[in-house]
Amino acid sequence: MLTGIAGTLVLAACGSDSAGSSTSGTAPTSTQPSEGLALVRFFDDPSVTTGTNRRLVFGLADVDGTLRPSGPAELAAVLLDSSGAEIAAVTGRRRDVNLPRAYYEFRVDVPQAEVYTLRVTSDTATADASFTVAAPGSLSFPGPGDPLPPFATPTMADAQGVDPVCTRQPACPFHDVTLSDALAAGAPVVYLVGTPAFCQTGICGPVLDVMMGIAADYPSLKFLHAEVYTDNTATKAAPAVDAVGLSFEPVIFLTDASGQIVERLDVIVDESELREQLTKLV
């Protein structure tokens, strides 16, 4: 079964050496002294590969893991390598436009495969979150720089054994052509893999609604959606999931006209961030 959100509390209480656990099997991360501040990781680990401008998304939380309903517009942070050396200063932007859950988007350059740490400061409190950066080609699913594999995704005309084709009520309009046909047409593609009805994160439906709300503003882009289960029992992964090797969702793949992935938006995205990324494709 898809793991859904990787939102594990990755550091714990003030002044302690306690550590958070990870649902994705990585070693717990040690904490730095904090004053009631923690981070919740909104991405699977490992899912980031080496490169520039890599996306990291975290929720700001209390030490018990409760996400804070409010927070500053920006968070200051530093990126540490595996030796603990500071390699960059970065800023996280709060994102919550037309989304019921806020998150912070950070962009980092990670030149080599290793475990990095993001150290965030808010007022006088600090919190550390470690994450793994993998070598390109070492993960089961594609990312920026990789081609998006063509696949005959279910359509309303040909469900390919998936029922329902869309669990949103009413169904979304992104099931008119297959992914293979969309890629062959030579236009940039925006491809969401997620299930509004059975999403473990509770965010797949809102993400799909965000995409529906702005798609008409980008007529040169082709929008597609594929469900992650074959039927309403939500027990068997749909072939579309296996085609891209996913173990979590929702995921939005954005490709250029050649079918190369230029960005992958994992787990959570609001309207402001999605618009910024779609504008780059036009």
VOPA-354909 format. One line per 10 residues: for each residue x, y, z of N, C-alpha, C. Coordinates in nm, 2 decimals. Example, Ala and Ser with C-alpha at 12.3 -4.5 7.8 and 13.67 -1.06 7.14 Angstrom:
BEGIN
1.32 -0.57 0.78 1.23 -0.45 0.78 1.32 -0.33 0.78  1.28 -0.22 0.71 1.37 -0.11 0.71 1.29 0.00 0.79
% end
This chain:
BEGIN
0.09 -0.12 0.00 0.00 0.00 0.00 0.09 0.12 0.00  0.04 0.23 -0.07 0.12 0.35 -0.07 0.13 0.41 0.07  0.25 0.46 0.10 0.27 0.51 0.23 0.21 0.65 0.25  0.17 0.72 0.15 0.12 0.85 0.17 0.22 0.95 0.22  0.18 1.03 0.31 0.27 1.13 0.36 0.39 1.07 0.43  0.50 1.13 0.42 0.62 1.09 0.49 0.64 1.18 0.61  0.53 1.24 0.66 0.53 1.35 0.76 0.57 1.30 0.90  0.69 1.26 0.92 0.74 1.21 1.04 0.80 1.33 1.12  0.77 1.33 1.25 0.83 1.43 1.34 0.98 1.40 1.34  1.06 1.50 1.29 1.20 1.46 1.28 1.29 1.53 1.38
1.24 1.60 1.48 1.31 1.63 1.60 1.22 1.66 1.71  1.28 1.65 1.83 1.19 1.65 1.95 1.23 1.76 2.04  1.22 1.73 2.17 1.20 1.83 2.27 1.32 1.92 2.30  1.29 2.03 2.36 1.39 2.13 2.39 1.50 2.08 2.48  1.62 2.10 2.43 1.74 2.07 2.51 1.77 1.92 2.53  1.70 1.84 2.46 1.72 1.69 2.48 1.80 1.63 2.37  1.84 1.51 2.38 1.91 1.44 2.28 1.82 1.33 2.22  1.69 1.35 2.24 1.59 1.25 2.18 1.59 1.27 2.03  1.54 1.17 1.97 1.54 1.17 1.82 1.40 1.13 1.77  1.37 1.18 1.65 1.25 1.14 1.59 1.27 1.01 1.51
1.16 0.94 1.47 1.17 0.83 1.39 1.13 0.86 1.25  1.16 0.77 1.16 1.12 0.79 1.02 1.04 0.67 0.96  0.93 0.70 0.90 0.85 0.60 0.84 0.92 0.54 0.72  1.02 0.60 0.67 1.08 0.56 0.54 1.21 0.48 0.57  1.24 0.45 0.70 1.34 0.35 0.73 1.48 0.41 0.74  1.49 0.55 0.74 1.62 0.61 0.76 1.65 0.61 0.91  1.78 0.64 0.94 1.82 0.65 1.08 1.75 0.77 1.15  1.72 0.77 1.28 1.66 0.88 1.34 1.76 1.00 1.34  1.71 1.12 1.34 1.80 1.24 1.33 1.81 1.29 1.47  1.93 1.33 1.51 1.95 1.39 1.64 1.90 1.54 1.64
1.87 1.59 1.76 1.81 1.72 1.77 1.91 1.82 1.82  1.88 1.94 1.79 1.95 2.06 1.85 1.86 2.12 1.96  1.91 2.19 2.05 1.83 2.25 2.15 1.72 2.34 2.08  1.60 2.32 2.12 1.49 2.40 2.07 1.40 2.45 2.18  1.32 2.55 2.15 1.22 2.60 2.25 1.08 2.57 2.20  1.05 2.44 2.20 0.92 2.40 2.15 0.90 2.40 2.01  1.00 2.39 1.93 0.99 2.40 1.78 1.03 2.26 1.72  0.95 2.22 1.62 0.99 2.09 1.55 0.94 2.11 1.41  1.00 2.02 1.32 0.96 2.01 1.18 0.90 1.88 1.15  0.80 1.89 1.06 0.74 1.77 1.01 0.77 1.76 0.86
0.83 1.65 0.82 0.88 1.63 0.68 0.76 1.59 0.60  0.74 1.66 0.49 0.63 1.63 0.39 0.69 1.58 0.26  0.78 1.49 0.27 0.84 1.42 0.16 0.90 1.29 0.20  0.90 1.19 0.11 0.95 1.06 0.14 1.10 1.07 0.15  1.17 0.98 0.22 1.31 0.98 0.23 1.37 0.84 0.21  1.45 0.82 0.11 1.50 0.92 0.02 1.41 0.94 -0.10  1.40 1.07 -0.14 1.33 1.10 -0.27 1.40 1.21 -0.34  1.50 1.28 -0.28 1.58 1.39 -0.34 1.70 1.33 -0.40  1.73 1.37 -0.52 1.86 1.34 -0.58 1.95 1.46 -0.60  2.08 1.43 -0.62 2.18 1.54 -0.63 2.14 1.64 -0.74
2.17 1.76 -0.72 2.14 1.86 -0.82 2.12 2.00 -0.76  2.07 2.09 -0.84 2.04 2.23 -0.79 1.89 2.25 -0.78  1.86 2.35 -0.69 1.72 2.39 -0.67 1.63 2.27 -0.64  1.68 2.18 -0.55 1.59 2.07 -0.51 1.49 2.12 -0.41  1.37 2.06 -0.42 1.26 2.10 -0.33 1.26 2.02 -0.20  1.25 2.09 -0.09 1.22 2.03 0.04 1.10 2.10 0.10  1.01 2.02 0.16 0.89 2.08 0.22 0.87 2.03 0.36  0.85 2.12 0.45 0.83 2.08 0.59 0.71 2.16 0.65  0.65 2.10 0.75 0.55 2.18 0.83 0.62 2.22 0.96  0.58 2.34 1.01 0.62 2.39 1.14 0.53 2.33 1.24
0.59 2.28 1.35 0.51 2.21 1.45 0.56 2.23 1.59  0.47 2.20 1.68 0.51 2.19 1.82 0.59 2.06 1.84  0.65 2.05 1.96 0.74 1.93 1.98 0.66 1.80 1.98  0.53 1.80 2.00 0.45 1.68 2.00 0.41 1.64 1.86  0.45 1.72 1.76 0.42 1.69 1.62 0.29 1.76 1.57  0.23 1.84 1.66 0.11 1.91 1.61 0.14 2.03 1.52  0.09 2.02 1.40 0.12 2.13 1.31 0.07 2.26 1.36  0.14 2.37 1.34 0.10 2.50 1.39 0.01 2.56 1.28  -0.11 2.62 1.32 -0.20 2.67 1.22 -0.15 2.80 1.16  -0.05 2.87 1.23 0.00 2.99 1.18 0.15 2.99 1.19
0.22 3.09 1.13 0.36 3.09 1.13 0.41 3.21 1.05  0.54 3.24 1.06 0.59 3.35 0.98 0.59 3.33 0.83  0.59 3.43 0.75 0.59 3.42 0.61 0.71 3.35 0.55  0.82 3.37 0.62 0.95 3.30 0.58 1.02 3.25 0.71  1.10 3.14 0.68 1.18 3.08 0.78 1.33 3.08 0.74  1.41 3.13 0.82 1.56 3.13 0.79 1.61 2.99 0.83  1.70 2.94 0.74 1.76 2.81 0.77 1.90 2.81 0.71  1.98 2.71 0.76 2.11 2.68 0.70 2.11 2.53 0.66  2.19 2.50 0.56 2.20 2.36 0.51 2.34 2.32 0.56  2.34 2.20 0.63 2.47 2.14 0.68 2.49 2.01 0.60
2.62 1.99 0.57 2.66 1.86 0.51 2.67 1.75 0.62  2.71 1.63 0.57 2.72 1.52 0.67 2.82 1.54 0.78  2.92 1.63 0.76 3.02 1.65 0.86 2.97 1.76 0.96  2.86 1.82 0.93 2.81 1.93 1.01 2.85 2.07 0.97  2.92 2.08 0.86 2.97 2.20 0.81 2.85 2.28 0.74  2.84 2.41 0.76 2.74 2.49 0.69 2.78 2.51 0.55  2.69 2.48 0.45 2.73 2.50 0.31 2.64 2.60 0.24  2.53 2.64 0.30 2.45 2.74 0.24 2.35 2.79 0.34  2.31 2.92 0.32 2.19 2.98 0.39 2.07 2.98 0.30  1.96 2.93 0.34 1.84 2.92 0.26 1.72 2.98 0.34
1.62 3.01 0.26 1.49 3.06 0.32 1.38 2.98 0.28  1.29 2.95 0.38 1.17 2.87 0.35 1.05 2.97 0.34  0.97 2.95 0.23 0.85 3.03 0.21 0.73 2.96 0.25  0.64 3.02 0.33 0.52 2.96 0.38 0.42 2.95 0.26  0.36 2.84 0.24 0.27 2.82 0.13 0.14 2.76 0.18  0.03 2.83 0.15 -0.10 2.78 0.20 -0.22 2.84 0.12  -0.19 2.89 -0.01 -0.30 2.95 -0.09 -0.40 2.84 -0.14  -0.52 2.85 -0.10 -0.63 2.75 -0.13 -0.59 2.61 -0.10  -0.53 2.59 0.02 -0.49 2.46 0.07 -0.52 2.46 0.22  -0.58 2.35 0.28 -0.61 2.35 0.42 -0.50 2.33 0.51
-0.38 2.31 0.46 -0.26 2.28 0.54 -0.15 2.36 0.49  -0.08 2.43 0.58 0.04 2.51 0.54 0.16 2.43 0.54  0.26 2.47 0.46 0.39 2.41 0.46 0.49 2.52 0.42  0.62 2.48 0.44 0.73 2.57 0.40 0.81 2.50 0.29  0.83 2.58 0.19 0.91 2.53 0.07 1.05 2.59 0.08  1.15 2.50 0.08 1.29 2.54 0.07 1.34 2.49 -0.06  1.44 2.56 -0.12 1.51 2.51 -0.24 1.66 2.51 -0.20  1.72 2.39 -0.23 1.86 2.38 -0.19 1.94 2.32 -0.31  2.07 2.34 -0.31 2.16 2.28 -0.40 2.24 2.17 -0.32  2.23 2.05 -0.37 2.29 1.93 -0.30 2.38 1.86 -0.40
2.51 1.89 -0.40 2.60 1.85 -0.50 2.65 1.70 -0.50  2.63 1.64 -0.38 2.67 1.50 -0.37 2.57 1.42 -0.29  2.57 1.29 -0.31 2.48 1.20 -0.23 2.54 1.18 -0.09  2.46 1.22 0.00 2.49 1.20 0.15 2.37 1.24 0.23  2.38 1.24 0.36 2.28 1.29 0.45 2.31 1.43 0.48  2.21 1.52 0.45 2.22 1.66 0.49 2.13 1.69 0.60  2.15 1.81 0.66 2.06 1.86 0.77 2.02 2.00 0.74  1.89 2.02 0.75 1.84 2.16 0.74 1.81 2.21 0.88  1.88 2.32 0.92 1.86 2.38 1.05 1.78 2.51 1.04  1.66 2.50 1.10 1.57 2.61 1.08 1.56 2.70 1.21
1.55 2.83 1.20 1.54 2.92 1.31 1.41 3.00 1.30  1.34 3.00 1.41 1.22 3.08 1.41 1.22 3.15 1.55  1.23 3.29 1.54 1.25 3.36 1.66 1.38 3.32 1.73  1.37 3.27 1.85 1.49 3.22 1.92 1.50 3.07 1.92  1.41 3.00 1.86 1.40 2.85 1.86 1.47 2.80 1.73  1.53 2.68 1.74 1.59 2.61 1.63 1.54 2.47 1.62  1.55 2.42 1.50 1.51 2.28 1.48 1.58 2.22 1.37  1.63 2.10 1.38 1.70 2.03 1.28 1.62 1.92 1.21  1.64 1.90 1.08 1.57 1.79 1.01 1.67 1.73 0.91  1.71 1.61 0.92 1.80 1.54 0.83 1.72 1.47 0.72
1.79 1.47 0.60 1.73 1.40 0.49 1.84 1.35 0.40  1.80 1.24 0.33 1.90 1.17 0.24 1.89 1.22 0.10  2.01 1.25 0.04 2.02 1.28 -0.10 2.08 1.16 -0.17  2.01 1.11 -0.27 2.05 0.99 -0.35 2.12 1.03 -0.48  2.19 0.94 -0.53 2.25 0.95 -0.66 2.14 0.94 -0.77  2.16 1.02 -0.88 2.06 1.01 -0.99 2.05 0.86 -1.04  1.93 0.82 -1.07 1.91 0.69 -1.12 1.90 0.58 -1.01  1.92 0.61 -0.88 1.92 0.51 -0.78 1.79 0.49 -0.71  1.69 0.57 -0.74 1.55 0.56 -0.69 1.46 0.49 -0.78  1.35 0.44 -0.73 1.26 0.36 -0.82 1.17 0.45 -0.91
1.17 0.58 -0.88 1.08 0.67 -0.95 1.16 0.78 -1.01  1.12 0.84 -1.12 1.20 0.94 -1.19 1.18 1.08 -1.13  1.28 1.16 -1.16 1.27 1.30 -1.10 1.33 1.40 -1.20  1.36 1.52 -1.16 1.41 1.62 -1.25 1.53 1.57 -1.33  1.52 1.59 -1.46 1.62 1.55 -1.55 1.60 1.42 -1.62  1.50 1.34 -1.56 1.47 1.21 -1.62 1.35 1.22 -1.72  1.34 1.13 -1.81 1.22 1.13 -1.90 1.11 1.07 -1.82  0.99 1.12 -1.84 0.87 1.06 -1.78 0.83 0.94 -1.87  0.83 0.82 -1.81 0.79 0.70 -1.89 0.65 0.71 -1.95  0.63 0.69 -2.08 0.50 0.69 -2.13 0.42 0.57 -2.08
0.29 0.59 -2.06 0.20 0.49 -2.01 0.06 0.51 -2.05  -0.01 0.40 -2.08 -0.15 0.41 -2.12 -0.24 0.43 -2.00  -0.24 0.55 -1.94 -0.32 0.57 -1.82 -0.47 0.56 -1.86  -0.55 0.52 -1.76 -0.69 0.50 -1.78 -0.76 0.63 -1.82  -0.85 0.62 -1.91 -0.94 0.74 -1.96 -1.08 0.70 -1.94  -1.17 0.80 -1.95 -1.31 0.78 -1.94 -1.36 0.68 -2.05  -1.29 0.69 -2.16 -1.33 0.60 -2.27 -1.27 0.46 -2.26  -1.16 0.45 -2.19 -1.10 0.32 -2.17 -1.04 0.31 -2.03  -1.11 0.25 -1.94 -1.07 0.25 -1.80 -0.95 0.16 -1.77  -0.92 0.08 -1.86 -0.80 -0.01 -1.84 -0.81 -0.09 -1.71
-0.93 -0.13 -1.68 -0.96 -0.21 -1.56 -0.96 -0.13 -1.43  -0.95 0.00 -1.43 -0.95 0.08 -1.31 -1.09 0.13 -1.29  -1.15 0.11 -1.17 -1.29 0.16 -1.15 -1.30 0.20 -1.00  -1.32 0.33 -0.98 -1.35 0.43 -1.08 -1.22 0.49 -1.13  -1.23 0.55 -1.25 -1.11 0.62 -1.32 -1.07 0.74 -1.23  -1.17 0.80 -1.17 -1.14 0.92 -1.09 -1.23 0.91 -0.96  -1.17 0.91 -0.84 -1.25 0.90 -0.72 -1.30 1.04 -0.67  -1.26 1.15 -0.74 -1.32 1.27 -0.70 -1.47 1.27 -0.75  -1.55 1.34 -0.66 -1.69 1.36 -0.70 -1.73 1.50 -0.70  -1.77 1.55 -0.82 -1.77 1.48 -0.95 -1.63 1.46 -1.00
-1.61 1.37 -1.10 -1.48 1.34 -1.15 -1.41 1.46 -1.21  -1.28 1.46 -1.20 -1.21 1.57 -1.26 -1.20 1.56 -1.42  -1.16 1.66 -1.49 -1.16 1.66 -1.64 -1.03 1.61 -1.70  -0.95 1.55 -1.62 -0.81 1.52 -1.66 -0.79 1.37 -1.71  -0.89 1.31 -1.76 -0.89 1.17 -1.80 -0.93 1.15 -1.95  -0.90 1.25 -2.03 -0.95 1.24 -2.17 -0.85 1.17 -2.27  -0.73 1.18 -2.23 -0.62 1.11 -2.32 -0.53 1.04 -2.22  -0.45 0.94 -2.28 -0.35 0.87 -2.20 -0.23 0.96 -2.19  -0.15 0.92 -2.09 -0.02 0.99 -2.07 0.07 0.97 -2.20  0.07 0.85 -2.25 0.14 0.82 -2.37 0.11 0.92 -2.49
-0.02 0.93 -2.51 -0.07 1.02 -2.61 -0.03 1.17 -2.58  -0.04 1.21 -2.46 -0.01 1.35 -2.42 0.14 1.37 -2.44  0.22 1.28 -2.41 0.37 1.30 -2.43 0.40 1.30 -2.58  0.33 1.22 -2.65 0.36 1.21 -2.80 0.32 1.34 -2.87  0.22 1.41 -2.81 0.17 1.54 -2.87 0.27 1.65 -2.87  0.38 1.64 -2.79 0.48 1.74 -2.79 0.45 1.86 -2.71  0.36 1.86 -2.62 0.33 1.97 -2.53 0.38 1.94 -2.39  0.41 2.04 -2.31 0.44 2.02 -2.17 0.32 1.95 -2.10  0.36 1.86 -2.01 0.25 1.78 -1.94 0.26 1.80 -1.79  0.14 1.81 -1.73 0.13 1.82 -1.58 0.05 1.70 -1.54
0.12 1.60 -1.47 0.06 1.47 -1.45 0.06 1.44 -1.30  -0.06 1.44 -1.25 -0.09 1.41 -1.11 -0.12 1.26 -1.08  -0.05 1.20 -0.99 -0.08 1.06 -0.95 -0.12 1.08 -0.80  -0.25 1.05 -0.78 -0.30 1.07 -0.64 -0.45 1.02 -0.64  -0.50 1.00 -0.52 -0.63 0.95 -0.50 -0.71 1.04 -0.41  -0.80 1.12 -0.45 -0.88 1.21 -0.36 -0.96 1.13 -0.26  -1.01 1.02 -0.29 -1.10 0.95 -0.19 -1.02 0.87 -0.08  -0.90 0.82 -0.12 -0.83 0.73 -0.03 -0.69 0.78 0.02  -0.66 0.90 -0.01 -0.53 0.95 0.02 -0.50 0.95 0.17  -0.39 0.89 0.21 -0.36 0.88 0.35 -0.32 1.02 0.41
-0.28 1.11 0.33 -0.24 1.24 0.38 -0.36 1.33 0.40  -0.48 1.30 0.34 -0.59 1.39 0.34 -0.56 1.52 0.26  -0.46 1.52 0.17 -0.43 1.63 0.09 -0.44 1.61 -0.06  -0.46 1.49 -0.10 -0.47 1.46 -0.25 -0.59 1.53 -0.31  -0.71 1.53 -0.24 -0.82 1.60 -0.30 -0.80 1.75 -0.31  -0.75 1.81 -0.21 -0.73 1.96 -0.22 -0.62 1.99 -0.33  -0.52 1.91 -0.34 -0.42 1.93 -0.45 -0.48 1.92 -0.59  -0.57 1.82 -0.61 -0.64 1.80 -0.73 -0.73 1.92 -0.76  -0.80 1.97 -0.65 -0.88 2.09 -0.67 -0.80 2.21 -0.71  -0.69 2.23 -0.65 -0.60 2.34 -0.68 -0.56 2.33 -0.83
-0.53 2.21 -0.88 -0.49 2.20 -1.02 -0.61 2.23 -1.11  -0.73 2.18 -1.07 -0.85 2.21 -1.15 -0.88 2.36 -1.15  -0.85 2.43 -1.04 -0.89 2.57 -1.03 -0.80 2.66 -1.12  -0.69 2.61 -1.16 -0.60 2.70 -1.24 -0.56 2.65 -1.38  -0.60 2.52 -1.41 -0.57 2.46 -1.54 -0.61 2.55 -1.66  -0.72 2.61 -1.65 -0.77 2.69 -1.76 -0.68 2.81 -1.79  -0.60 2.85 -1.70 -0.51 2.96 -1.72 -0.39 2.92 -1.79  -0.37 2.80 -1.82 -0.25 2.75 -1.89 -0.29 2.65 -2.01  -0.35 2.71 -2.11 -0.41 2.63 -2.22 -0.30 2.56 -2.30  -0.18 2.60 -2.29 -0.07 2.53 -2.37 -0.02 2.41 -2.30
-0.06 2.38 -2.18 -0.02 2.27 -2.10 -0.12 2.16 -2.10  -0.08 2.03 -2.10 -0.18 1.92 -2.09 -0.18 1.86 -1.95  -0.30 1.87 -1.89 -0.31 1.82 -1.75 -0.38 1.68 -1.75  -0.32 1.59 -1.67 -0.36 1.46 -1.66 -0.37 1.42 -1.51  -0.46 1.32 -1.48 -0.47 1.27 -1.34 -0.48 1.12 -1.35  -0.41 1.04 -1.27 -0.43 0.90 -1.26 -0.45 0.86 -1.11  -0.54 0.77 -1.09 -0.57 0.72 -0.95 -0.46 0.62 -0.91  -0.45 0.59 -0.78 -0.34 0.50 -0.73 -0.39 0.36 -0.70  -0.52 0.34 -0.70 -0.58 0.21 -0.67 -0.67 0.16 -0.78  -0.68 0.03 -0.80 -0.76 -0.02 -0.91 -0.91 -0.01 -0.89
-0.95 0.00 -0.76 -1.09 0.00 -0.73 -1.12 0.06 -0.59  -1.24 0.06 -0.55 -1.28 0.13 -0.42 -1.24 0.05 -0.30  -1.18 -0.07 -0.31 -1.13 -0.14 -0.20 -1.00 -0.08 -0.15  -0.93 -0.01 -0.24 -0.81 0.06 -0.21 -0.70 -0.03 -0.15  -0.69 -0.15 -0.21 -0.60 -0.25 -0.17 -0.49 -0.29 -0.27  -0.52 -0.26 -0.39 -0.42 -0.29 -0.50 -0.38 -0.17 -0.58  -0.25 -0.15 -0.59 -0.20 -0.03 -0.66 -0.24 -0.04 -0.81  -0.28 0.07 -0.86 -0.31 0.07 -1.01 -0.18 0.07 -1.09  -0.19 0.02 -1.21 -0.07 0.01 -1.30 0.00 0.14 -1.32  -0.07 0.25 -1.31 -0.01 0.38 -1.33 0.09 0.41 -1.22
0.07 0.36 -1.10 0.16 0.37 -0.99 0.29 0.29 -1.02  0.27 0.17 -1.06 0.39 0.08 -1.09 0.47 0.14 -1.21  0.40 0.20 -1.30 0.47 0.25 -1.42 0.57 0.36 -1.39  0.55 0.43 -1.28 0.66 0.53 -1.24 0.72 0.49 -1.10  0.70 0.37 -1.05 0.77 0.32 -0.94 0.74 0.39 -0.81  0.62 0.44 -0.79 0.59 0.52 -0.67 0.56 0.44 -0.55  0.60 0.49 -0.43 0.56 0.42 -0.30 0.49 0.53 -0.22  0.46 0.65 -0.27 0.40 0.75 -0.19 0.32 0.84 -0.29  0.23 0.92 -0.24 0.14 1.00 -0.32 0.08 1.11 -0.23  0.03 1.22 -0.29 0.03 1.25 -0.43 0.16 1.30 -0.48
0.17 1.29 -0.61 0.29 1.34 -0.68 0.25 1.41 -0.81  0.30 1.52 -0.84 0.28 1.59 -0.97 0.41 1.60 -1.05  0.41 1.53 -1.17 0.52 1.54 -1.26 0.50 1.65 -1.36  0.60 1.74 -1.38 0.59 1.85 -1.48 0.70 1.82 -1.58  0.66 1.81 -1.71 0.76 1.78 -1.81 0.76 1.90 -1.91  0.87 1.91 -1.98 0.88 2.00 -2.09 0.82 1.94 -2.22  0.83 2.00 -2.33 0.77 1.95 -2.45 0.83 1.82 -2.50  0.95 1.79 -2.46 1.02 1.67 -2.50 0.99 1.55 -2.41  0.91 1.58 -2.30 0.88 1.47 -2.21 0.98 1.45 -2.09  1.08 1.54 -2.09 1.17 1.54 -1.97 1.11 1.61 -1.85
1.13 1.54 -1.74 1.08 1.60 -1.61 1.16 1.72 -1.57  1.10 1.83 -1.56 1.17 1.95 -1.51 1.14 1.98 -1.36  1.04 1.92 -1.31 1.01 1.93 -1.16 0.92 1.82 -1.12  0.93 1.78 -1.00 0.84 1.69 -0.94 0.79 1.74 -0.80  0.66 1.76 -0.79 0.61 1.82 -0.67 0.54 1.71 -0.58  0.61 1.67 -0.47 0.57 1.56 -0.39 0.48 1.60 -0.28  0.37 1.52 -0.26 0.29 1.52 -0.13 0.20 1.64 -0.12  0.25 1.76 -0.13 0.17 1.88 -0.10 0.22 2.00 -0.18  0.12 2.07 -0.24 0.15 2.19 -0.32 0.03 2.28 -0.31  0.06 2.41 -0.29 -0.06 2.51 -0.29 -0.06 2.58 -0.43
-0.16 2.67 -0.44 -0.18 2.73 -0.57 -0.07 2.82 -0.61  -0.01 2.89 -0.51 0.10 2.99 -0.54 0.22 2.91 -0.60  0.26 2.80 -0.53 0.38 2.73 -0.58 0.35 2.66 -0.72  0.23 2.61 -0.73 0.20 2.54 -0.85 0.19 2.64 -0.97  0.14 2.76 -0.95 0.14 2.86 -1.05 0.28 2.90 -1.09  0.37 2.91 -1.00 0.50 2.95 -1.03 0.57 2.84 -1.12  0.55 2.72 -1.08 0.61 2.61 -1.16 0.54 2.60 -1.30  0.41 2.61 -1.31 0.35 2.60 -1.44 0.39 2.72 -1.53  0.41 2.83 -1.48 0.45 2.95 -1.56 0.59 2.92 -1.62  0.67 2.85 -1.55 0.80 2.81 -1.61 0.79 2.72 -1.73
0.68 2.65 -1.74 0.66 2.55 -1.85 0.61 2.62 -1.97  0.54 2.73 -1.96 0.47 2.80 -2.07 0.58 2.86 -2.17
% end
